[in-house]
Amino acid sequence: MRLSDDQLRQYDERGYVVLTGLFSDEEVTLLREEADLLQTEQRGHPEANTYEKNGRIRAAWAMEIDSPAYAAACRDPRVLEPVGQLLGGPEIYLLQSRLNYKVAFEGDVFQWHQDYASWEQDGVPDGDDHKVLTVLIMLDDTDEANGPLRFVPGSHKEGLIRPEYDEATTSYALHVVPDPAVSRLALANGVFANVGPAGTVAIFSGNLVHGSTANRSAHGRRNAYFAFNRLDNAPTITQSRRKTANAYIANYDPKPLAVLDEPVLPGLAAAGRSR
Ligand SMILES: O=C(O)CCC(=O)C(=O)O
């Protein structure tokens, strides 16, 4: 699946492009079943999970190491071909993956931030929009109430905004964009909310300012994220400089990803389970 010239332009102008309904209901069902498993001690690497202040699951990192379905999703041609177009070549690898659960009633806020602020700490040399980016897959129908991921369109053009390190707001310390910069950009450009049906995908720049509110609704909001980086932009350090970092937040063994000839998720979904 290739992005049109219009979609490529959108990515450059707004810092993101949305592909509604890219994954089928059956595929999403499979990814949700895997999400259920990943949040338990039964996943191969339970130490890769992080928790809210109240002990509920916040995120499962590195899903693909324990889940064939997520391993297939990040190599899926519907994902990797557009990423290849945007990153300008086939030599790309998976820098990071995470599944944010944003559970009903309890899922906490993600402060406004740019992902590159963290990746810089992880040693990624360049945050250029065409070197490193993220693919979001919405696993639940998402509306204004269950904490959609929000983008500030065009904010990627600022490059990296000097971040503040917030260790207090949530269980997960984050390099956040200072409030005055968020206000300035949101007043100038507005805010876009990723609402829509499960299976929708958004591709966004590592410099795009984004965040989400707490989920106080009765409906969970799971988002899976795959961050892709060019191989020639891989860190030269072997360990993150972040103050708090588990071993799964960045991939320090970069290997070029081979795009699958065709999607395998439909077959896995039809088989009922991926294992
Ligand atoms: O899932 C969300 O609402 C926020 C995700 C995000 O920005 C992150 O994990 O860095």
The ligand as a Tripos MOL2 file, in Angstrom:
@<TRIPOS>MOLECULE
LIG
   10     9     1     0     0
SMALL
NO_CHARGES

@<TRIPOS>ATOM
      1 O1         -1.2890    6.5380   24.0740 O.co2     1 LIG1
      2 C1         -1.3130    7.7330   24.3900 C.2       1 LIG1
      3 O2         -2.3480    8.2940   24.6870 O.co2     1 LIG1
      4 C2         -0.0480    8.5430   24.3850 C.3       1 LIG1
      5 C3          1.0550    7.8510   23.7020 C.3       1 LIG1
      6 C4          2.3550    8.5520   23.6930 C.2       1 LIG1
      7 O3          2.4190    9.6840   23.3320 O.2       1 LIG1
      8 C5          3.5450    7.8570   24.1370 C.2       1 LIG1
      9 O4          3.4810    6.6770   24.5130 O.co2     1 LIG1
     10 O5          4.6220    8.4810   24.1120 O.co2     1 LIG1
@<TRIPOS>BOND
     1     1     2 2
     2     2     3 1
     3     2     4 1
     4     4     5 1
     5     5     6 1
     6     6     7 2
     7     6     8 1
     8     8     9 2
     9     8    10 1
@<TRIPOS>SUBSTRUCTURE
     1 LIG1         1 GROUP 0 **** ****
